[in-house]
């Protein structure tokens, strides 16, 4: 596979926020310094939110590809994620991301296979493999009624 490029443009707006643009996307996204920092803005996406979202959404898209190839039947996938910002060696760092995916499968016989597919997705996630943050997977697999 050839390398892929994802280009964005960030324009400072005012105070501590800016607007993200991508040529291939119609929507713009306002980003800002989060509230724990001086002049942080509540209610606006922050780089820390985007980082956590990148890890979580990569897990989902990787899972969807592997589940489709494995012909796993499921009715729901959702994932709560918590990104941990901490001071490490005197520098702020996203030190961990905890992923809590919930998967509803259609057949109880697929329980172990579903767990393996989730684990395989986490291991194959290109965002997780691109960062040095500790990523922890804590899946819940349920049989849909």
matplotlib code that plots the C-alpha trace (Angstrom):
import matplotlib.pyplot as plt

x = [0.0, 1.2, 1.5, -1.7, -1.6, -4.2, -3.9, -5.5, -5.3, -5.7, -6.6, -6.4, -9.8, -9.5, -8.5, -7.3, -9.3, -9.0, -10.8, -9.7, -10.3, -9.6, -9.9, -11.7, -14.3, -17.2, -17.3, -15.1, -14.2, -13.5, -10.7, -9.5, -7.3, -9.3, -10.6, -7.8, -5.3, -5.2, -7.8, -9.2, -12.6, -15.4, -17.7, -15.1, -13.2, -9.5, -6.4, -6.8, -10.4, -9.2, -6.3, -8.7, -11.2, -8.6, -7.6, -11.3, -12.5, -9.5, -10.4, -14.0, -13.0, -10.4, -12.9, -15.6, -13.1, -12.0, -15.6, -16.8, -13.9, -14.6, -18.4, -19.1, -22.8, -23.4, -26.1, -24.3, -20.8, -20.1, -17.0, -16.5, -12.9, -10.9, -7.7, -5.4, -3.3, -0.5, 2.8, 5.5, 9.2, 8.2, 6.2, 2.5, 1.7, -1.4, -0.1, -2.9, -6.2, -8.6, -11.1, -14.3, -16.0, -19.4, -20.3, -23.7, -23.3, -26.2, -25.1, -23.7, -21.5, -19.5, -18.6, -14.9, -14.4, -15.9, -13.4, -10.5, -11.7, -11.8, -8.3, -7.0, -8.6, -6.8, -3.5, -3.9, -5.2, -2.8, -3.3, -2.5, 0.5, 1.6, 1.7, 3.7, 0.6, -0.5, -3.8, -5.9, -8.8, -11.6, -14.3, -17.8, -19.4, -23.1, -25.6, -28.4, -31.9]
y = [0.0, 3.5, 6.1, 8.1, 11.8, 13.5, 17.2, 19.7, 23.5, 25.2, 28.9, 30.7, 32.2, 34.2, 33.8, 30.2, 28.6, 27.9, 26.2, 23.0, 22.5, 19.5, 19.9, 16.5, 17.2, 19.6, 20.3, 22.5, 21.8, 24.4, 23.4, 25.2, 24.9, 22.8, 24.2, 22.8, 25.1, 28.9, 30.6, 27.2, 27.1, 24.8, 23.2, 23.1, 20.1, 20.2, 18.4, 16.0, 15.2, 14.7, 12.4, 10.3, 10.2, 9.2, 6.2, 5.2, 5.7, 3.8, 0.9, 1.0, 1.2, -1.6, -3.8, -3.2, -4.4, -7.5, -8.4, -8.1, -10.3, -12.8, -12.7, -11.9, -11.0, -8.2, -5.6, -2.9, -1.5, 1.5, 2.6, 4.9, 6.1, 8.0, 9.8, 10.5, 13.7, 13.6, 15.2, 12.7, 13.6, 17.2, 17.3, 17.1, 13.9, 11.8, 9.0, 6.5, 5.8, 3.3, 2.0, 0.5, -1.0, -2.6, -5.2, -6.9, -10.2, -12.2, -15.7, -16.8, -19.3, -16.3, -14.9, -16.0, -15.2, -11.7, -11.2, -12.3, -10.0, -7.0, -7.8, -8.2, -4.9, -3.2, -4.7, -3.8, -0.2, 2.1, 5.0, 2.9, 1.6, 5.1, 6.6, 5.7, 6.1, 3.1, 1.9, -0.5, -2.4, -3.3, -4.9, -6.0, -8.5, -9.3, -11.5, -9.4, -10.6]
z = [0.0, -0.9, 1.9, 2.5, 3.4, 5.6, 5.4, 7.7, 8.1, 11.5, 11.6, 14.9, 15.6, 18.8, 22.5, 22.8, 20.0, 16.3, 13.5, 11.8, 8.1, 5.9, 2.1, 1.7, 4.5, 4.5, 8.2, 10.2, 13.8, 16.5, 18.9, 22.0, 25.1, 27.6, 30.9, 33.2, 31.5, 31.8, 29.6, 28.6, 27.0, 28.2, 25.6, 22.8, 21.4, 22.6, 21.2, 24.1, 23.1, 19.5, 20.6, 22.6, 19.8, 17.3, 19.3, 20.0, 16.4, 15.0, 17.3, 15.9, 12.2, 12.6, 14.5, 11.8, 9.0, 11.0, 12.1, 8.5, 7.2, 10.1, 9.4, 13.0, 13.5, 15.9, 16.5, 18.4, 18.9, 21.1, 22.9, 25.9, 26.0, 28.7, 27.7, 30.7, 30.6, 33.1, 33.8, 32.9, 33.4, 33.7, 30.5, 29.8, 28.0, 27.1, 29.2, 28.7, 26.9, 28.4, 25.8, 27.0, 24.0, 24.3, 21.7, 21.3, 19.4, 18.0, 18.9, 22.3, 20.5, 19.2, 22.6, 22.6, 18.9, 19.5, 22.3, 20.1, 17.3, 19.7, 20.9, 17.3, 16.4, 19.3, 18.3, 14.6, 15.2, 13.3, 15.7, 18.7, 16.9, 16.1, 19.6, 22.8, 25.0, 27.0, 25.5, 27.6, 26.2, 28.5, 26.3, 27.2, 24.9, 25.3, 23.5, 21.9, 22.9]

ax = plt.figure().add_subplot(projection="3d")
ax.plot(x, y, z, "-o")
ax.set_aspect("equal")
plt.show()
